[in-house]
Amino acid sequence: MSVTLTAGCEGENPSSPNEMQTPSNEAGLELSAEVERLKAEIARLQMQLRERQPDVTDWMPPEQREAYRRLERFRAMKDLPVWDEVSVFNEEHRVTVTDRGFIEMLRHLLPIGDQISWGGAIPYTMEPFSLELKTNRETVLIHALAKGAVEFPEILPGYYFRVDTNLTNIGKALLPKPEFLPEESLGSRMLDSGFLRVRHDGYQYYVLNESRIRILAVGFLRADKKETDKPDIDEAASLADISFFLYGREIVMSIYPEWIRIRDGEAETWYAVDPFDAMQMEAALRAD
């Protein structure tokens, strides 16, 4: 004898599976339609908000409005020329660079962001300097006034914009040290460098990322090394040559499988180094 159990109240016929799901399906369809309607309404309201939001230039006098719009190419990074040379200068010193790799690297640091309003004095976060970007047709002047902040004094004076902080390290790297700053040790100068020039795997390129600069400097400072006489090796067979730039001075670190050479101006020092440490420093250059 078989017994069949069914759910339901006495006197009701049990529903088939399809019949029981029908109301749920209808409710799901209605909910989906309502969600889509609300999404469309949100999109419409967002578009209205954007259309009603005033342009930041609307309140400016016409000449300032036009100047502000001239800077649009430094936001979109479109229609910018290929600069022939870049000069970095302050009231006392000027350094002009024509190296194409350096200029191309600099190009990626030029996009400007939001306008900055300090509401008072410009904060002192670095020694101010200027950049002059030049082609045979135009010259653009940029004042780097604080860490990550620039002004275009010949286009829109008195207006300040956010910029990549690595751009404002260029002055620290290339211009001489201000007299009021104390002399730093070799290790401190490597750690504080404004940028690196790297020759590695047959290529030359520049590194401006502060973290990467410090990784390479710390790699040398922490390495298991011992000062030694110049070894009998092929000096041209280095794994990498890394130049640290700070205040117009250059420290060149050449990495070999068992040696490191440091050239600081006229001074040259050789170190015997643990091969693992040399390998780690060279590997840091391959990291993304």
N, C-alpha and C positions, 0 to 999 in steps of 0.2 A: 504494500500500500504506500502510495506517495502522497505527501502533503505539500501544497504550494502556499507560501506565505505572501500576502500582498499588503501594501501600505495603503491607508486611506480609511475614511469613515464608512461605517456600515451604510449600505445603500448606494455608495458611489462606485462607478466603474473605474478601475485603475487606468491611468493614462499611459500611452506608449511613450518611449523615450523621445521621439521626435515631437510629439504633441507637448511634452513637458518643457522642452527647450525653446519653444516658439516665443513665449512672452519674454524670456531672457534675451533672445536675439533681437527682438524689437526694441527692448530697452537699451541694448548695447548700440544699436544703430542710431537711436535718438541721441544718446550721449555723445557718440562720435561726431554727429552732425553739429551738436551744440559746441563741442570743443573747436571744431573747424570754424564755426561762426565767430566764436570769441577770438580766435587767432587772427581772423581777417579784420575784426574790429580793432584789435590792438595794433596791427600793422597800419591801419588807416589813421589812427590817432597819433602814432609815432611819426607818420609822414606829415600830418598837420603841424605837429610840434616843431619838426625840422624847418618847415616852410615859414612858420611864424617867428622862429628864433632869429633875432637880428644879427646881421653880419658884424663882426668885430670892428670892421672899418667904417660902418655907417655913421658913427659919431665923430669921425675924424674930419678935419678940413680936407678939401680935395687934394692938395699937394701931398699931404701925409698919407691919404688913402692910396694914392698911386704908388708912393714909395713902399708902403706896406705890401702891396700886391707885387712889386718887383722882387720881393723876397720869396715869393711863392716857389720859385725854382729851387730854393734851398730847403723847402719842405718836401716837395715832390721829387727832388733830385733829377729833374728833367731839364733838358736844354742847357745844362752846364757845359762850358767849354772844357777842352783838355788844356789845363794850365801849363804854360811853358816853364814857369819858375815860381817858387814860393819863397818869400822873405819873412824871416822871423826877427822882430826888432823891438827895442825899447828906446828910451831917450839917449842911451849911451852906446848901444851895440846893435849891429845888424848882421844876420847870417842869411845868405841866399843859397837855396838848394835847387838844383836842376835835375837831380837823379829821378828818372821816370818811376822807379819802384816806390820811392818815398812819396812822390806826388800822387801816385795812384792810391797808396795807402791812406794818405791824407784825405782824399776824396770821399772815402767811406765814413769819415768822421764829421763831415760838414753838415749833414741834415740838422735843421733846427727844429725845436719842439715848441712848447707853449711859451707864451710871453711871461716874463718874470716881473713881479712888482715887489720890491723890498720894503716899501713904505718908509724908507729912511736911508741911511748910509749903506753903501754897498759893503757886504761883509768881507773882511779880509781873510781869504782862504789860500791865497797864492800871490806871487809877484805878478802884477799885470804886465801884459805884453801885447804886441800887435802882429797880425798876419797880413801879408800883402800877396794876393793871388793875381798873377799877371799872364796875359797873352799879348800878342801884338795888336789886339783890338781893344782890350779893356783891362782895367785893374779894379779889383775889389778889395777893400780894406775892412778888416775885422779886428775889433778890440776884444781880447780875452781878459775880462775884468775880475772874475772870480771862478772858483772851481765849477766847471760845467755851465758857465754863463758867458754870453758874448753880446756884442753890440756891433751894428753896421753903421759907423758914424757918418759916412758919406751918403748913405741911403736913407736911414731912419734914425737920426741921433736921439739919444735919450730913451730908446726902447731896447729892452734886454730879453734875450731868448735862451731857452735851455739848449744845451748841446752836449755831445758825448764828452765825459770828463777826460777821456784820453786825449782829446784835442788840446785841452788846456795843460797837458803835460809836455807839450812840444817846447814851450818856452823854457821850462825847467831843464829840459834835455840839452838845448842848444845854446842858450844865452849864459854868459859868465855868472858865477856865483856873486850875489850881492855882498858887499863888504861887511855888513853887519852879521852875516851868518858865520858860525865857526867852521873850521876845517873838519871834515869828516874822515873817518877811517876808510880804508879800501872796502871793507865789508859793508859799511853803511852806504857808501856811494853805489855799490852794486845793488843793494836792496832798494834804494831810493831812485834808481835810474828812471828817466822819463820814457825811454823806449830802447829796444834792442835792434841791432842789425845782425842777421843770422846768415851764415854761409854753411849750407848743409845739403848733402846729397846732390851736389852740383847746382844748387839754386841759391839765390840771395833773396831774402825777404825781411820784412820788419815786423816786430812784435811790440804792440803797445799795451796789451792787457797787463794790468798791474799784478794780477795773481800769477800769470805765467812768468813774468820778470822775477818775482820773488821765489818761485819754485826753482828756477835755475840758479839764482844767487844763493839760496839756502842749500841747494845741492852741493855747491862748491864749499860753502862754509862748514857744512856738517861732514863732508867727505873724510874718510880715513886717509890722510895724506901726510907727507913729510917733505919739507923743503930739501932739495938736492941739487947737485951740479947738473948742468945741461947734459942730457943723455945723448948717446950716439944713435940718433934716429933721423929719419927723413921728415923734416919739419913740415913739408908740404902734404904729408899723409895724415893730417888730422881728421878725426871723425866729424868735427864741427868747429867753426870759429864764431864766437859770439861777442859782439861789441856792445858794452853797456855805456849809454850816454847820459851824463849828468853835468849840468853847468858848463857845457862846451868842452868837457873833457871826455876822453874815451878810454875805457878799460877793455882790453881784448883777452878773452879766455879761449884758449885753444885746447880742445879735448882730444886725447890720444887714448888707446886702449889701456895703458898703464901709467899715463903721465898727464899732467895739466900744466900748461904754460900761461902765465899771467903777464901781460904787457901793460904797464901803466906809464904812459909818456915814454921817457927814455929807459925806465926801469923794466927789467925782465926777470921773472922768477919762475923756476921750475919746481914741480912737486911730483914725487912718486905717489901714486894713488892706487887704492884698491880697485882692481878691474871692475868689480861689481858697481862701485860708485860711478865710475866713468860711464859704464853701460847705462845706468839709471839716468844720468844727465842727458846722454844722447837720446835715450828713449823718450824723455820729456819733450823733445823737439818733434817727435812723431805723433804725439797725442793730439787728438782733435780738440 
